[in-house]
Amino acid sequence: MSSSYFSPEELSAHWSVPTKTLERWRCEGIGPRFFKIAGHVRYRRDDVAQYESASMRSSTTDRAAQVLA
């Protein structure tokens, strides 16, 4: 059974972006919602899927939908 959460390392691999990018995005309020428990960052898979859906575009001139935090 798979976890309902991504660790930053798992999301980094899933999106092929460095973990440092995810760290910077968290500081800047970019990316999917996340939470911390005992100092460990986790992303709910549902929040990641919602963020991915809101980021879909049909062309390079489209704007991504705003994801509400």
N, C-alpha and C positions, 0 to 999 in steps of 0.2 A: 504494500500500500504506500502510495507516495504522500509526502507531507503536503499540507495545505499552505505552506510558506516557502519562500525563497530566502536563503541567506544572501548577503551581498556577493559572495563568491559564486553562488549558483546563478544569480541573476546576471552577473558579469559574463559568465559562460553562455547563458541563454541568449543574451543580446550581443555578445562579442564586443563588449566595451570593458575597459579597465575598471577595476574596483575603485581606483582613485577618482574616476569620472563619476561613479555613483555617489561617492563620498562628497564630491564637490556639488553635485546636483542636490543632495540633501541639504547642504549648507545654503544653497541658493533658492531652495523651494521649488526645484525642477524635478520632474520624474514622478513615479507613482508614490502613493502614500506609504509610510513605513511606521514601524513602532520599535521601541527598545524595551527589552526585558533583561534586567541584570547586566546592562551594558552591551547586550547583543542586538544588533539591528536585524529586523526581519521584515519581509514584504509579503503581504497576503497575495496568493496567486490570483484571486478574484480582482484585487486592486491593480495588479500588473496587467491582467487581461483587459480591464476597463481602460487603463492608460493606453494600451496598445490600440484598442478600438478607437479611442478619441484621437489618436495620432494618425489614423488612416487618411490618405490623400489620394485623389484621382490624378493630380498633376503636380508639378513642382510649384505652380503658382497658387495652389490651394493653401488655405490656412488650416492648421489643425484646430479641432474643437477645443474649447477651454475645459480642462479637467478641474472640477471643483474639489477643493480639499476639505 
